[in-house]
Amino acid sequence: MKNYYVNTQAQYNGDHEVHTADCQYLPGLLNRKALGLHENCKSAVTEAKNTYSKADGCKTCSNDCHKS
């Protein structure tokens, strides 16, 4: 299981990216919200969608969930 975070700052397309704790693109402390431990990015993105309807996986660390 890995710790996941969602970026509180939307990207240009409106997506809030979901990252693992060890991702090189993990946002700084002020721009991320903890999602907790998850088996995979799918459950982490589902959790993020409770807050941000346009949540998406990071292309680098959560590629299986990266849609746009």
Secondary structure as GFF3:
##gff-version 3
##sequence-region A 1 68
A	DSSP	beta_strand	2	7	.	.	.	ID=ss1
A	DSSP	beta_strand	16	20	.	.	.	ID=ss2
A	DSSP	three_ten_helix	29	31	.	.	.	ID=ss3
A	DSSP	beta_strand	32	38	.	.	.	ID=ss4
A	DSSP	alpha_helix	41	48	.	.	.	ID=ss5
A	DSSP	beta_strand	55	57	.	.	.	ID=ss6
A	DSSP	three_ten_helix	63	65	.	.	.	ID=ss7
###
